[in-house]
């Protein structure tokens, strides 16, 4: 266990990265993203937050990414297929957790295997949908701001119509 001391005297324990080497290849990545998204916010101490973040980066660079790259860059299509199957399951739940491995997935496009191509296509489609969802959310915020400005008389009807049209075209 890796132990981090809080200001109030309590501790935070995180599993050693050496023990993570026995985990399935996608699990360290899931673990890192879980801690980042759910636990870090609860730490009131900035120093503790930085120490834990540093340790998570260390896990990512030393364990999670290298193990995944070894499988994805390898020649064993059965291992690649097994890894992609697990990653596809992960992408159903939370595509954002897979962001660090996105560049490595594009390298697999040269493999001529029907099952691998299908899994890559599904994962890629999920990345595109997530990017579109984020873009629409940004445009929605902008649209709400511009709508308020329009109602307050700060922008013209033409400017508002132009922005509204862009938003509606994006939503498609």
Secondary structure, 3 states (H helix, E strand, C coil): CEEEECCCCCEEEECCHHHHCCCCCCHHHHHHHHHHHHHHHHCCCHHHHHHHHHHHHHHHHHHHHHHHHHHHCCCCHHHHHHHHHHHHHHHHHCHHHHHHHHHHHHHHHHCCCHHHHHHHHHHHHHHHHHHHHHHHHHHHHHHHHHHHHHHCCCCCHHHHHHHHHHHHHHHC
